[in-house]
């Protein structure tokens, strides 16, 4: 199974990964140059936090081996796909309790900005057929994909 790996020391806070994520998940599938950053529907599934020392910390879903978000999901909306290793989200099953948000040890999951009735989380760009957009967009190669054993 594949995992996203991060070398925070290489991250310069350019936000290319964040913009690529927003663009990959927007409804109209336009060009990155048309991406409306003020539209609350265009949300990123990853974050870059600036640290007090001026460095940057990329925050991405780790699709954990034993995901606390899945363990705390009472409705069954989150599940771990044992074949791919990806933590999958079924919005139709989500009760909007946000227990997953509260239990993610990395602070990755969040409620959506518009209706606050579902969560926003990495889906490994499942519709793209190749590597996630964030990985492709990182000019410093601070984010990469690696095959791991389960």
Backbone bond lengths (Angstrom), bond angles and torsions (degrees), N, CA, C in turn:
res aa  C-N    CA-C-N  psi(-1)  N-CA   C-N-CA  omega(-1)  CA-C   N-CA-C  phi
1 X - - - 1.450 - - 1.519 108.93 -
2 X 1.305 116.04 156.54 1.460 121.54 -176.45 1.519 111.17 -101.65
3 X 1.322 114.69 147.29 1.462 121.26 177.61 1.519 109.50 -134.39
4 X 1.331 114.86 150.51 1.462 120.98 172.61 1.525 107.28 -86.95
5 X 1.319 116.03 129.66 1.461 122.55 177.24 1.515 108.48 -115.04
6 X 1.325 115.66 151.68 1.462 121.71 -175.65 1.516 110.07 -132.20
7 X 1.328 115.90 134.30 1.464 122.17 169.73 1.528 105.58 -113.82
8 X 1.327 116.45 93.53 1.465 121.59 -175.44 1.522 111.95 -59.79
9 X 1.321 117.59 -26.75 1.455 121.14 179.06 1.519 113.44 -64.59
10 X 1.321 117.74 -23.42 1.470 121.97 178.80 1.525 112.45 -88.33
11 X 1.318 117.63 -17.12 1.469 121.46 -175.23 1.525 110.46 -71.52
12 X 1.337 115.87 127.81 1.470 120.27 177.33 1.528 112.06 -109.36
13 X 1.329 117.28 11.10 1.462 121.61 175.92 1.511 114.82 73.11
14 X 1.317 118.48 24.47 1.474 121.31 -176.96 1.524 113.39 -68.30
15 X 1.324 117.66 -22.21 1.471 125.15 179.73 1.533 114.01 70.43
16 X 1.321 118.12 13.41 1.465 119.74 175.81 1.526 111.04 -58.42
17 X 1.337 117.50 -38.38 1.462 120.87 179.91 1.526 111.05 -64.78
18 X 1.310 116.20 -40.39 1.460 121.69 -179.71 1.523 110.83 -66.19
19 X 1.321 116.60 -46.09 1.468 120.95 178.95 1.528 111.30 -64.40
20 X 1.328 116.81 -40.65 1.468 120.41 179.06 1.526 110.47 -63.77
21 X 1.322 116.52 -39.41 1.468 120.91 177.49 1.527 110.84 -64.05
22 X 1.314 115.89 -46.97 1.469 119.88 179.16 1.527 110.65 -58.60
23 X 1.320 116.11 -44.63 1.455 120.89 -178.18 1.529 111.72 -67.03
24 X 1.327 117.00 -38.20 1.467 121.05 -178.69 1.524 112.83 -67.09
25 X 1.336 116.84 -25.64 1.466 120.06 -175.32 1.525 113.61 -107.80
26 X 1.310 118.15 7.67 1.457 118.83 179.94 1.525 110.64 -80.48
27 X 1.302 115.29 154.97 1.466 121.26 -173.27 1.524 113.63 -66.64
28 X 1.333 118.32 -40.71 1.463 119.31 -172.58 1.524 114.87 -86.98
29 X 1.331 118.63 -4.66 1.471 123.68 175.28 1.531 112.89 50.64
30 X 1.313 116.65 40.74 1.452 120.77 178.19 1.520 112.27 -82.40
31 X 1.301 114.67 -166.42 1.455 122.41 179.13 1.530 109.56 -79.40
32 X 1.304 116.56 154.78 1.462 120.76 177.49 1.527 110.64 -60.75
33 X 1.309 116.93 -25.75 1.468 121.27 -179.57 1.519 112.33 -73.68
34 X 1.341 116.78 -16.32 1.463 121.99 177.22 1.527 112.43 -98.68
35 X 1.312 117.77 -0.60 1.457 122.26 -175.20 1.527 110.57 -64.38
36 X 1.332 115.50 122.80 1.465 121.50 179.37 1.527 108.67 -89.19
37 X 1.320 116.19 105.25 1.460 121.15 -177.28 1.523 112.53 -72.93
38 X 1.328 117.02 -14.00 1.464 120.68 179.36 1.530 112.44 -90.97
39 X 1.326 117.16 -10.07 1.462 121.50 -179.75 1.528 109.52 -77.71
40 X 1.342 118.59 116.51 1.466 120.80 -178.48 1.527 113.34 -62.82
41 X 1.322 117.74 -17.58 1.464 120.24 178.74 1.530 111.44 -73.71
42 X 1.317 116.97 -20.28 1.469 121.33 178.75 1.526 108.99 -91.67
43 X 1.321 115.55 86.51 1.459 120.27 -177.68 1.520 110.44 -110.39
44 X 1.312 115.27 145.01 1.451 120.75 176.65 1.520 110.10 -88.52
45 X 1.307 115.10 150.32 1.456 121.15 176.75 1.526 111.58 -98.95
46 X 1.324 116.94 3.21 1.460 121.83 175.61 1.523 108.23 -134.58
47 X 1.320 115.85 165.54 1.457 120.70 -175.06 1.523 109.62 -141.91
48 X 1.293 115.89 151.57 1.452 121.60 172.51 1.524 106.01 -120.54
49 X 1.320 116.11 120.54 1.467 121.19 179.98 1.520 109.39 -106.87
50 X 1.309 115.82 132.60 1.457 120.15 174.77 1.523 108.09 -84.92
51 X 1.305 115.63 129.47 1.453 122.62 -178.18 1.534 110.27 -87.83
52 X 1.324 117.89 159.93 1.468 120.91 -179.87 1.535 113.78 -56.94
53 X 1.333 116.65 -28.01 1.465 119.43 -179.72 1.534 112.73 -84.69
54 X 1.345 117.55 3.58 1.459 121.86 178.55 1.517 114.61 92.85
55 X 1.331 117.58 -8.71 1.460 120.43 177.40 1.534 109.15 -79.94
56 X 1.320 115.37 173.55 1.464 120.88 -177.77 1.518 110.13 -120.71
57 X 1.321 115.58 145.82 1.449 120.95 178.04 1.531 108.76 -124.60
58 X 1.342 116.54 110.29 1.467 120.05 174.53 1.528 109.55 -72.06
59 X 1.326 116.77 134.66 1.462 121.84 -179.97 1.528 107.75 -120.35
60 X 1.320 114.88 112.30 1.455 122.67 -176.19 1.517 109.74 -129.89
61 X 1.327 116.87 153.66 1.464 121.08 173.41 1.526 107.83 -63.78
62 X 1.298 115.87 132.83 1.461 120.74 -177.28 1.523 112.18 -96.60
63 X 1.322 117.02 -2.47 1.470 120.90 -179.19 1.531 108.09 45.18
64 X 1.317 114.36 56.93 1.468 124.18 -172.30 1.531 112.91 -53.10
65 X 1.335 115.11 153.74 1.474 120.45 175.27 1.519 110.30 -63.32
66 X 1.323 116.78 -43.95 1.465 123.03 176.63 1.531 107.55 -121.31
67 X 1.329 117.82 78.98 1.465 120.85 -172.62 1.527 113.81 -69.77
68 X 1.315 115.26 123.62 1.467 120.74 177.37 1.526 110.91 -64.69
69 X 1.325 117.40 -31.70 1.467 119.85 179.13 1.530 110.43 -62.74
70 X 1.321 116.78 -42.04 1.472 121.27 178.85 1.525 110.04 -68.21
71 X 1.336 116.24 -43.75 1.461 120.38 -178.90 1.529 112.59 -62.93
72 X 1.327 116.97 -28.38 1.470 119.89 -177.74 1.530 113.27 -96.57
73 X 1.320 117.93 -4.39 1.468 121.39 -178.38 1.529 109.64 -78.21
74 X 1.318 114.94 111.06 1.465 120.57 -176.58 1.526 113.41 -79.07
75 X 1.341 116.91 -22.39 1.461 119.88 -175.73 1.527 113.03 -93.80
76 X 1.330 117.73 -9.97 1.460 120.22 -177.91 1.511 113.23 82.06
77 X 1.331 117.71 14.74 1.465 120.96 -179.63 1.523 112.11 -71.88
78 X 1.317 117.21 -25.51 1.460 121.95 177.31 1.518 109.50 -107.77
79 X 1.322 115.58 135.85 1.460 120.06 178.07 1.518 109.41 -148.23
80 X 1.307 115.91 152.86 1.458 122.22 178.36 1.515 108.27 -96.48
81 X 1.333 116.66 118.57 1.449 121.28 176.38 1.527 106.85 -79.68
82 X 1.314 117.35 108.79 1.473 121.76 -175.23 1.524 112.23 -68.03
83 X 1.312 117.80 -22.53 1.469 120.77 179.54 1.524 111.39 -77.78
84 X 1.342 117.10 -46.49 1.466 120.49 -177.01 1.521 112.90 -95.33
85 X 1.335 117.03 -21.91 1.456 120.85 -177.11 1.510 113.82 84.81
86 X 1.317 117.79 1.17 1.459 121.97 -176.68 1.527 110.53 -88.03
87 X 1.318 115.49 136.94 1.458 121.01 172.99 1.530 105.93 -82.12
88 X 1.320 115.87 114.72 1.461 121.59 -174.91 1.523 110.90 -100.87
89 X 1.317 114.66 151.22 1.461 121.98 -177.21 1.517 110.00 -124.60
90 X 1.332 115.90 127.35 1.457 122.22 176.35 1.523 107.38 -109.55
91 X 1.317 115.52 100.42 1.466 121.88 -175.88 1.527 112.21 -58.36
92 X 1.333 117.60 -33.38 1.466 121.20 -177.88 1.532 112.27 -65.91
93 X 1.326 116.76 -26.94 1.467 120.45 -179.69 1.522 112.44 -90.43
94 X 1.311 117.65 -12.06 1.466 121.84 -173.67 1.529 111.37 -68.06
95 X 1.327 115.64 130.54 1.462 121.55 178.81 1.526 111.80 -90.98
96 X 1.315 117.20 -6.93 1.463 120.24 179.53 1.514 114.13 72.34
97 X 1.325 117.29 25.74 1.476 120.19 -179.01 1.527 111.92 -82.36
98 X 1.314 116.89 -21.38 1.469 124.87 178.17 1.518 113.95 62.45
99 X 1.320 117.35 25.54 1.469 120.22 173.17 1.526 109.65 -62.57
100 X 1.322 117.25 -34.17 1.466 121.28 178.61 1.523 110.66 -63.41
101 X 1.323 116.80 -39.91 1.458 121.83 178.87 1.522 109.67 -62.64
102 X 1.318 115.90 -44.45 1.465 120.63 -178.36 1.523 112.77 -69.78
103 X 1.335 117.22 -25.84 1.458 119.85 -175.16 1.523 115.13 -100.91
104 X 1.309 119.00 -6.55 1.468 120.40 177.35 1.525 108.52 -68.26
105 X 1.336 117.71 116.85 1.465 119.76 -177.13 1.527 113.65 -69.08
106 X 1.326 117.57 -12.08 1.462 121.24 -177.75 1.523 113.32 -105.11
107 X 1.346 117.04 -4.66 1.460 120.50 178.13 1.509 114.31 68.17
108 X 1.322 116.30 32.22 1.463 120.62 -175.90 1.524 112.30 -87.24
109 X 1.319 117.45 -47.51 1.461 120.40 -176.25 1.519 110.63 -69.64
110 X 1.336 115.47 147.25 1.458 120.14 178.99 1.519 109.96 -151.75
111 X 1.334 117.19 155.57 1.469 119.92 173.87 1.532 109.40 -69.63
112 X 1.327 116.09 150.53 1.464 118.86 177.48 1.527 109.88 -66.42
113 X 1.316 116.26 152.07 1.464 121.50 -176.03 1.525 113.97 -75.20
114 X 1.313 118.09 -24.43 1.463 119.91 -173.86 1.521 112.79 -85.98
115 X 1.321 117.95 -68.15 1.473 121.05 -175.21 1.526 112.92 -94.31
116 X 1.326 117.07 -17.70 1.475 122.64 -175.65 1.530 110.88 52.59
117 X 1.335 114.53 41.33 1.462 120.10 -178.79 1.526 112.02 -121.36
118 X 1.306 117.67 -3.30 1.461 121.94 -179.77 1.520 108.40 -143.51
119 X 1.313 116.03 170.88 1.456 118.35 178.27 1.526 110.32 -103.66
120 X 1.297 114.40 158.81 1.454 122.21 174.73 1.523 105.83 -112.78
121 X 1.339 116.73 121.54 1.463 120.60 178.01 1.517 110.46 -149.92
122 X 1.296 115.09 159.57 1.467 122.00 -179.80 1.527 110.16 -61.60
123 X 1.320 115.17 133.44 1.465 120.28 175.20 1.531 110.48 -114.37
124 X 1.347 115.98 14.49 1.465 123.64 179.08 1.525 110.08 61.42
125 X 1.326 116.57 26.73 1.477 122.95 -178.25 1.526 110.51 49.15
126 X 1.326 115.10 51.35 1.467 121.73 -174.33 1.519 113.76 -56.92
127 X 1.320 117.83 -26.49 1.458 120.45 -178.23 1.523 113.36 -85.54
128 X 1.329 117.35 -7.93 1.467 119.62 -175.86 1.521 112.48 -83.28
129 X 1.334 117.25 -25.51 1.453 120.07 179.03 1.520 114.18 82.28
130 X 1.320 117.87 -7.17 1.463 120.02 178.21 1.523 108.96 -134.33
131 X 1.315 116.87 -151.39 1.462 119.06 -178.25 1.526 110.59 -71.95
132 X 1.329 116.40 155.99 1.466 120.55 -178.37 1.537 112.87 -58.88
133 X 1.309 114.98 149.55 1.465 121.73 -178.00 1.519 112.72 -58.67
134 X 1.326 116.72 -37.17 1.465 120.11 -179.00 1.516 111.09 -61.54
135 X 1.308 116.89 -39.53 1.466 121.70 -179.44 1.522 109.84 -66.78
136 X 1.320 116.18 -45.42 1.466 120.37 -179.75 1.526 111.95 -62.74
137 X 1.325 116.90 -31.35 1.464 121.01 -173.08 1.527 114.42 -87.22
138 X 1.316 119.19 -11.42 1.464 121.17 -174.21 1.532 111.01 -78.13
139 X 1.344 117.49 110.67 1.466 119.67 -177.81 1.527 113.58 -72.94
140 X 1.318 117.18 -20.95 1.466 121.70 -178.22 1.523 112.64 -93.37
141 X 1.346 116.48 -4.44 1.470 121.62 -176.16 1.529 111.07 57.39
142 X 1.333 115.32 36.86 1.467 121.41 176.36 1.522 110.74 -78.56
143 X 1.322 116.55 -15.36 1.472 122.90 179.63 1.532 106.12 -124.64
144 X 1.322 116.55 132.49 1.452 119.32 178.31 1.518 109.82 -150.31
145 X 1.329 115.06 167.21 1.457 122.72 179.34 1.519 108.29 -105.42
146 X 1.320 114.72 138.62 1.464 120.11 176.35 1.517 109.08 -138.10
147 X 1.292 115.35 143.19 1.457 121.32 175.46 1.533 108.29 -79.92
148 X 1.331 116.60 129.84 1.463 121.32 179.07 1.524 108.73 -127.14
149 X 1.311 115.44 158.11 1.466 119.94 176.09 1.506 108.50 -91.29
150 X 1.319 116.21 144.00 1.468 120.11 -178.92 1.497 111.54 -80.22
